[in-house]
Amino acid sequence: MRWYAPGEGSDSPLDRLLDLAEATVTVGLRRLCCEQGIAGRSFARSVGNLKSAASIAMGEDLFRKVVESEGKAVLKASADDQLEIDWSAGECKTRIPVEQGDKPSQEGNAPVKALGMEVSRLYASCDGVIVPTTTEGEKRKRRATTSAQRRQMPPERRGELPALAAMKKGSDQRYKQIYVSIFYDQAKEHRLVGVTRKKLLGLGQLLKRDAARVHLLAAEERLGLVDGAVCLRQHLEGLPLQEVMLDFRHLGEHVNEASRKTLGDASEAGKAFSDDVLHTARHEGYEPFFAKLLDWRSAQRGGKRKVADQLLNYVAERREMMPYDKCDQHGWDVGTGPMESMCGVTTDRIKGRGRRWDIDNAEAVMALEALHQSNLWDQYWDKALHHRN
């Protein structure tokens, strides 16, 4: 279609509309890019997979920009409370073990939790992961290499290339920490995963925001599980949780390490000691557990006594985090398996040989995986389709 007016010249509005449409990366293509981007081992391979799967050819640089920009859009949508979930803590029901539920008191009062009754329960956890970042020195070296390659090109070829974009500031360290959080139910069917690079302050904000999104206070039992890091524990204690528990595996690692250093590597005595004290901690409670550690310490001398003191201090500082004897009674988890799993899957695309990232781009790609792990992938793209097209 061609339009003409005397004194104004001619125009082809339909051609302009078609050109505009072709220059736009549609929501459907963005979704395909993100799906291939987090599934592939590299952007180059993902571009090839996109072409094979959908017969869409795209430059690697544009592909990378689409994926990273969409991850940043996910982070913004989460921060702006635009990612609604279809469940809440009050709906996360689980049944208390029939054999070990709370029993009625001698006075005849009703038990707090009857045998086999259902309660709503939600867990919260968080951890930090280390991601490889591109340093300022590495960026300058790459820029120098690219500039040298351009200078070696024929003038006519060099003139066709676009000017180099301003160099983004690199990291001051080769590795940086990104925090991951998760809220999940007993059956692990519902979960909300979040990521942030904004240090501990950002982690606290993320936890509080997601606690509100899942309506944490609606759960009758609200439990935190975390490794021994004091900073992580403090952030979980800032939530309305009834218990913040130390991951039992982390406790076991500290006990086993102290056992090896005092009773010998792979010794029968060391194994028997570890098994005994950990069984006591798990089933009898903190006081009997600590008493056995004191007995073990009294037999140590010199450097071994220092090892024993370190373990005792570690345990004493986390006394309130060890209600393990109550866990069987209520059916509570004692491990951070779901949290450790999320640390693995959210960094699967980030870590690997030769991979280096700007920290904000690493966070963005992790946010896409967190969206998928939260079972919000389809909802996000349906909403994006509605708003953007």
C-alpha positions in Angstrom: 0.0 0.0 0.0 1.3 3.4 -1.0 0.0 6.8 0.1 0.5 10.1 -1.8 -0.5 13.7 -1.2 0.3 16.7 -3.3 2.9 18.9 -1.6 3.6 16.2 1.1 5.2 13.4 -0.9 4.6 9.7 -0.7 4.6 7.2 2.2 4.2 3.4 2.6 2.6 3.1 6.1 2.1 -0.7 5.8 5.7 -1.2 5.0 6.7 0.9 8.1 4.4 -1.2 10.3 5.9 -4.4 9.0 9.4 -3.1 9.5 8.5 -2.1 13.1 7.1 -5.6 13.8 10.1 -7.3 12.4 12.4 -5.1 14.5 10.5 -6.1 17.7 11.4 -9.2 19.7 7.9 -10.5 20.5 6.9 -12.0 23.8 6.7 -15.4 22.3 10.3 -15.2 21.0 11.4 -13.8 24.3 10.0 -16.8 26.0 11.7 -19.2 23.6 15.0 -17.4 24.1 14.7 -17.6 27.9 13.7 -21.3 27.9 16.7 -22.1 25.7 19.0 -19.7 27.5 18.6 -21.3 30.9 18.6 -24.8 29.5 21.7 -24.5 27.4 25.3 -24.8 28.5 26.2 -21.6 26.6 24.5 -18.8 24.7 26.1 -20.0 21.5 24.7 -23.4 21.9 21.3 -22.0 22.9 21.2 -19.9 19.7 21.8 -23.1 17.7 19.1 -24.9 19.6 16.7 -22.1 19.0 17.4 -22.3 15.2 17.0 -26.1 15.2 13.8 -26.1 17.4 12.0 -23.1 15.9 13.8 -22.2 12.7 14.6 -18.8 14.1 18.1 -17.4 13.4 19.3 -14.8 15.9 22.7 -13.3 16.7 24.4 -14.5 19.9 24.7 -11.0 21.3 21.0 -10.1 20.7 20.0 -13.5 22.2 22.1 -12.8 25.3 20.7 -9.4 25.7 17.1 -10.7 25.5 17.7 -13.3 28.1 19.4 -11.0 30.6 17.0 -8.2 30.1 14.0 -10.5 30.7 15.7 -11.8 33.9 15.9 -8.2 35.1 12.3 -7.7 34.2 11.4 -10.8 36.4 13.4 -9.3 39.3 11.5 -6.0 38.9 8.2 -7.7 38.7 9.0 -9.6 41.9 10.1 -6.4 43.7 7.0 -4.7 42.6 4.8 -7.5 43.8 3.5 -8.3 40.3 4.2 -12.0 40.5 1.1 -13.4 42.2 1.2 -17.0 43.5 -1.9 -19.3 43.5 -1.3 -20.7 47.0 -0.8 -19.5 50.6 0.7 -20.8 53.7 -2.7 -21.5 55.3 -3.4 -24.0 52.5 -0.2 -26.0 53.0 -1.7 -28.8 55.1 0.1 -31.8 56.5 -0.8 -34.5 59.0 0.9 -34.9 62.4 2.3 -38.5 62.9 -0.4 -40.5 64.5 2.0 -42.5 66.7 3.7 -39.4 68.2 1.2 -36.6 68.3 0.7 -34.5 71.4 -1.1 -36.3 74.2 -3.9 -34.9 76.4 -2.7 -33.5 79.7 -3.4 -35.2 83.0 -5.8 -32.4 83.9 -8.0 -33.4 81.0 -7.3 -30.3 78.9 -7.5 -30.7 75.2 -4.2 -31.3 73.5 -2.7 -28.5 71.5 -2.4 -30.9 68.5 -4.5 -34.1 68.5 -3.2 -37.4 67.1 -3.3 -37.4 63.4 -4.8 -34.0 62.9 -3.9 -31.7 60.0 -2.0 -28.5 60.5 -0.8 -25.9 58.0 3.0 -25.8 57.9 5.6 -23.8 56.0 9.4 -23.8 55.9 11.7 -20.9 55.2 15.4 -21.1 54.3 18.1 -19.1 52.7 21.8 -19.5 51.7 24.5 -17.8 49.8 26.1 -19.1 46.5 29.4 -18.0 44.9 29.2 -17.0 41.2 32.2 -16.3 38.9 32.3 -12.6 37.8 34.3 -10.7 35.2 36.9 -8.4 36.8 37.8 -4.9 35.7 41.2 -6.2 34.5 39.6 -8.9 32.4 37.3 -6.5 30.8 40.1 -4.2 29.9 42.1 -7.1 28.4 39.1 -8.1 26.3 38.6 -4.6 25.1 42.2 -4.3 24.1 42.0 -7.6 22.2 38.9 -6.5 20.3 40.4 -3.1 19.4 43.6 -4.8 18.1 41.5 -7.2 16.0 39.6 -4.3 14.5 42.7 -2.4 13.6 44.0 -5.4 11.6 40.8 -5.4 9.4 40.7 -3.7 6.0 39.5 -0.1 6.3 36.3 -0.7 4.3 35.4 -3.7 6.6 36.3 -1.8 9.7 34.1 1.1 8.6 31.0 -1.2 8.5 31.3 -2.2 12.1 29.4 -0.3 14.8 31.3 1.6 17.4 32.2 -0.3 20.5 29.8 0.3 23.3 31.0 2.0 26.5 32.7 -0.6 28.7 30.7 -1.7 31.7 32.5 -1.5 35.0 33.9 -4.9 36.0 33.9 -6.6 39.4 36.6 -6.0 42.0 36.8 -9.7 42.7 36.7 -12.9 40.6 33.8 -14.3 42.7 30.8 -12.6 44.2 28.0 -13.9 46.4 24.3 -14.0 45.5 21.7 -15.0 48.0 18.9 -17.6 47.4 15.8 -17.9 49.5 12.9 -20.4 49.5 9.5 -20.9 51.2 8.1 -24.4 50.8 5.5 -26.8 52.3 6.0 -30.2 53.8 5.1 -32.1 50.6 7.5 -29.9 48.6 4.6 -29.2 46.1 4.5 -25.5 46.7 7.6 -23.3 46.8 8.6 -19.7 46.2 12.2 -19.2 45.3 14.0 -15.8 45.2 17.4 -14.5 44.4 19.3 -11.2 45.2 22.8 -9.9 44.8 22.1 -7.0 47.2 24.1 -8.4 50.1 22.6 -9.2 53.5 20.3 -6.1 53.5 18.8 -7.3 50.2 18.4 -10.8 51.6 16.4 -9.4 54.6 14.1 -7.4 52.2 13.7 -10.4 50.0 12.7 -12.7 52.8 10.2 -10.3 54.3 8.7 -9.5 50.9 8.2 -13.2 50.0 7.0 -14.0 53.5 4.2 -11.5 52.8 3.5 -13.0 49.4 3.0 -16.5 50.8 1.0 -15.1 53.8 3.4 -16.8 56.2 1.4 -15.8 59.3 -1.5 -17.9 58.0 0.4 -21.1 58.7 0.0 -22.7 62.1 3.5 -24.0 62.1 6.2 -21.7 60.7 9.7 -23.2 60.7 13.1 -22.0 59.5 16.0 -24.3 58.5 19.5 -23.0 57.8 23.1 -23.9 58.0 25.2 -22.5 60.9 26.0 -19.1 59.4 25.0 -16.5 62.1 24.0 -13.8 59.5 21.6 -16.2 57.8 20.1 -17.2 61.1 19.5 -13.6 62.1 17.6 -12.9 58.9 15.4 -15.9 59.5 14.8 -14.8 63.1 13.5 -11.5 61.7 10.5 -13.5 60.3 7.5 -14.6 62.4 8.9 -18.2 62.7 8.3 -20.4 65.7 11.6 -22.3 65.3 14.8 -21.6 63.4 16.6 -24.9 63.3 20.2 -25.8 62.4 20.5 -28.2 59.5 21.3 -31.6 61.1 23.8 -32.5 58.4 25.8 -29.3 59.1 25.9 -30.3 62.8 27.0 -33.8 61.8 29.9 -32.3 59.7 31.2 -30.4 62.7 30.9 -33.4 65.0 32.6 -35.7 62.5 35.4 -33.2 61.8 36.2 -32.9 65.6 36.0 -36.7 65.9 38.6 -37.2 63.2 41.0 -34.6 64.7 40.7 -36.1 68.2 40.1 -39.8 67.7 41.8 -40.4 64.4 40.7 -40.6 60.7 38.4 -43.5 60.0 38.9 -45.0 63.4 36.2 -47.2 64.9 36.3 -45.2 68.2 35.7 -41.9 66.2 32.8 -43.4 64.3 31.2 -44.8 67.4 31.6 -41.5 69.2 30.0 -39.5 66.3 27.2 -42.0 65.9 26.4 -41.9 69.6 26.4 -38.2 70.2 24.5 -37.4 67.0 21.8 -40.1 67.8 21.5 -38.5 71.2 21.1 -35.0 69.7 18.5 -36.3 67.3 16.3 -38.3 69.6 17.1 -37.3 73.2 17.6 -33.6 73.2 20.2 -30.9 73.7 21.1 -31.5 77.3 22.1 -35.2 77.0 23.9 -34.4 73.8 25.9 -31.6 75.4 26.7 -33.7 78.4 28.3 -36.4 76.2 30.4 -33.7 74.5 31.6 -32.5 77.8 32.6 -36.1 78.8 34.5 -36.4 75.5 36.2 -33.0 76.0 37.5 -34.0 79.4 39.6 -36.7 77.9 41.3 -34.4 75.4 44.7 -32.7 75.9 46.7 -30.0 74.2 45.6 -29.3 70.6 42.8 -31.8 70.8 41.3 -29.9 73.8 41.2 -26.8 71.6 39.4 -28.8 68.9 36.9 -30.0 71.5 36.4 -26.4 72.8 35.7 -25.2 69.3 33.0 -27.8 68.8 31.5 -27.0 72.2 31.4 -23.3 71.4 29.8 -23.9 68.1 27.1 -26.1 69.6 26.5 -23.7 72.6 26.0 -20.7 70.3 23.3 -22.6 68.4 21.5 -24.3 71.4 18.1 -22.8 70.5 18.5 -24.1 67.0 18.6 -27.8 68.0 15.0 -28.9 69.0 15.6 -32.2 67.1 13.9 -34.3 69.8 10.7 -32.5 69.0 10.9 -33.1 65.2 9.8 -36.7 65.2 6.9 -35.8 67.4 5.7 -33.1 65.0 6.9 -34.6 61.8 9.3 -31.6 61.1 12.2 -31.8 58.7 15.7 -31.5 60.1 17.6 -30.9 56.8 17.9 -28.2 54.3 17.7 -30.4 51.2 15.3 -28.2 49.3 17.4 -25.2 49.9 20.6 -26.9 48.8 18.8 -28.1 45.7 17.7 -24.6 44.8 21.3 -23.4 45.2 22.3 -26.0 42.7 19.7 -25.5 40.0 19.7 -21.7 40.1 23.5 -21.6 39.5 23.6 -24.5 37.0 23.7 -22.1 34.1 26.0 -19.7 35.8 28.9 -21.9 36.9 31.1 -23.9 34.6 34.4 -23.9 32.8 35.2 -20.5 31.2 32.1 -18.8 32.4 32.3 -15.2 33.7 29.5 -12.8 34.4 28.6 -9.3 35.3 27.0 -9.8 38.7 23.7 -8.2 37.6 23.5 -10.5 34.6 24.2 -13.5 36.7 21.4 -12.5 39.1 19.1 -12.0 36.1 19.7 -15.5 34.7 19.3 -17.0 38.2 16.0 -15.1 38.5 14.7 -16.8 35.4 15.5 -20.3 36.9 13.9 -19.2 40.2 10.8 -18.2 38.4 10.6 -21.7 36.8 11.3 -23.4 40.2 8.5 -21.4 41.8 6.1 -22.8 39.2 5.3 -19.3 37.9 6.8 -19.6 34.5 3.5 -19.9 32.5 1.8 -17.3 34.6 4.6 -14.8 34.0 4.6 -15.2 30.3 0.8 -15.2 30.0 0.8 -11.9 31.8 3.6 -10.6 29.7 1.7 -11.5 26.5 -1.4 -9.7 27.8 0.5 -6.5 28.6 3.1 -6.3 25.9 1.3 -7.4 22.7 
